[in-house]
């Protein structure tokens, strides 16, 4: 499934609803952004997604699906990030 999130300058939930995923793939954006499983994601406590190069793949999660509402992204205000996730079957 493909989804987007608009950055606000603060940590943003990947989804406000309940969605479970087995793998996440983050595409490069206009600026570097950071992703993580905490609302305190930052440049020092997050996984960087660079502006160029390959997408950042997280997973597949071998211990079970994760809830997307527990994953956050932090980036430059107004940037729109794109990500794909493999839904739990």
N, C-alpha and C positions, 0 to 999 in steps of 0.2 A: 504494500500500500504506500502511496506517495502522499506526503504531507508537507506543510510549510509552517513556519513560525516567524513572526515579526519581532525583531529585537527592540527593546525599550531602553537599554542601558543598564537594566537590572536583570537578574536571573528570571527566565521565562519558562514555565512548564511546557513540555513538548505537546501535551494535550491536557485539557481540563477534564475530559471525560475518561471513562474507564476503557482502556485498550491495552491488551497484553501482547508482547512481542518476543520473538525468539532471536531476533537479530536487528541491529540498527545500522544504517548506512547514511553518513552525513556528506553532503556535497559541498565543495568549496563555495564561498560567497564573496562579496565585494571586499570584505575585511576579514581578518582572522577572527574566529569565534571559538568558544570553549564549551564543552558539554560535560555533564557529569550527573551522578545520581544523588545530588544534594542541592538544595536551594542556595547553598553557599559556594556554588561553582565560581571559580575565578581563574585568572591567568596562571596562578600557582597551584590551584586545586581543581584543575579540569583537564580534559583531553583536548588539545588544540586541533582545530580544523583549519589548515592553511588556505590561502587564497588561490593557490595554484597546485597542480599535482593531482594525485588520485584522491578519490573519496576516502573518508575514514570509516572503516568497518569495525563495529563492536559486536562481538558474538560470533557464532551462535552461542547462546547461553546454555551450557550443558546441564545446569542444575534446575532448569525450568524457566518459564517465561517471566519477563519483568513487566511491571506496570508503567506505561509511558508517562503517567501523571507524576511519577517519582523521578523522572529524568528532566534535567534543566539545560538550557543553553544561555550563554551570556555573550553578547556581541555589541557592535556599534549600533547606536540608536537608529531605527528605521531600516536597517538591513533586514532583508527577508532571507531566511535560510530554508533550504529544502532538505528533507530527509525521507528515507524509505524505511519501512519496517516490515518484517515477516511476521504476520499475525500468528498467534497461537492457534493450533488446529484442535 
